[in-house]
Amino acid sequence: MSISVLIADDQAMVRAGFAALLDAHEGIRVVGQAADGTEAVALAARLDPDVILMDVRMPQLDGIAATRRILGDRYPAAHVPRILMLTTFDIDDYVYDALQAGASGFLLKDALPEELVHAVRVIAAGEALLSPSITRKMIAQFAAQKPRPARSAAVLAELTDREREVLVLLGKGLSNSEIGSTLFIAEQTVKTHVGKVLAKIGARDRVQAVIFAYDSGLAEPAS
């Protein structure tokens, strides 16, 4: 079964380049291209893609607002597209806002072709942190600059001690295997705990869990 991809970017040459690159790889199929956020929202509803490559800055409707519209009415729907934000900067305030809106990760526009293909496959598979160290650094930097939203104590109270440990390690950007090694438990057990944590805190994926860990104070930006 192929991965269906929608590309949203206001530069025609960028869209064409990404489309040609992705279509050349087995198991990936570009189903549409949007020149702005408004068109991206419409095409996402009509084409129901698995992955959306979303430029942060676009006319009419920017990528952050488009992400909120696409995901806002669909969660927790059975099929929710994974959104990969595209940016020209490795540390971008807009990207942090996009991750809060529900995007599953971000990628630099000057990434190598194989990195883009890998990112699409990883996002489609349900993973989120494409580059854990970079994504975690970005989230930590902007979380430190923004006021923390009020978090219900009841949400954290629902987590078991082990689930809280797992959430802290997610906040540090650790993979399932790394969490397993740290806690001396099997990777499959980690997957089970991660699934329960996501359900209890109402997170779509690992990126949302990382943001929750910082917002709730379980994870702290490095000094």
Secondary structure, 3 states (H helix, E strand, C coil): CCEEEEEECCCHHHHHHHHHHHHCCCCEEEEEEECCHHHHHHHHHHHCCCEEEEECCCCCCCHHHHHHHHHHCCCCCCCCCEEEEEECCCCCHHHHHHHHHCCCEEEECCCCHHHHHHHHHHHHCCCCCCCHHHHHHHHHHHHHHCCCCCCCHHHHHCCCHHHHHHHHHHHCCCCHHHHHHHHCCCHHHHHHHHHHHHHHHCCCCHHHHHHHHHHCCCCCCCC
